[in-house]
Amino acid sequence: QVQLVESGGGSVQTGGSLRLSCAVSNGARGCMGWFRQAPGKEREADARIYARTGGRIYADSVKGRFAISQDIVKKTLYLQTNDLKPEDTAMYFCALKLTPPAADSESWCFGYDYDYWGQGTQVTVSS
């Protein structure tokens, strides 16, 4: 069983920054991702990383503003969010998808069929 615990959310003004953290029991593996969900909207994927190679995938809406990274020693996944906008307001979740041994790139990380999800951390951006 994998447990994911997010932290780092908060309230900031437009243009501000936050670093979200996700503690991963037993360490990151397979695909790791950050997703957001705003009230009344579907869940969206912001950033994903394939743990083995470090390959990354970003949504167009966050390219150049958000950066996903992992600290293998600390067993923690991060999302650095910069230049935040009111439309970034949402609950942010980290998630993990187990991949087969044959998986060799971040292309395995597309989709929303992730196996484990955290409880989320709220990000609120005011104008």
Buried (B, 14 or more C-beta within 10 A) or exposed (E): EBEBBBEBBEEBEEEBEBEBBBBBEEBBBBBBBBBBBBEEEEBBBBBBBBBBEEBBBBBEEBEEBBBBBBEEEEBBBBBBBBEBEEEBBBBBBBBBBEBEEEBEEBEBBEEEEBEBBBEBBEBBBEE
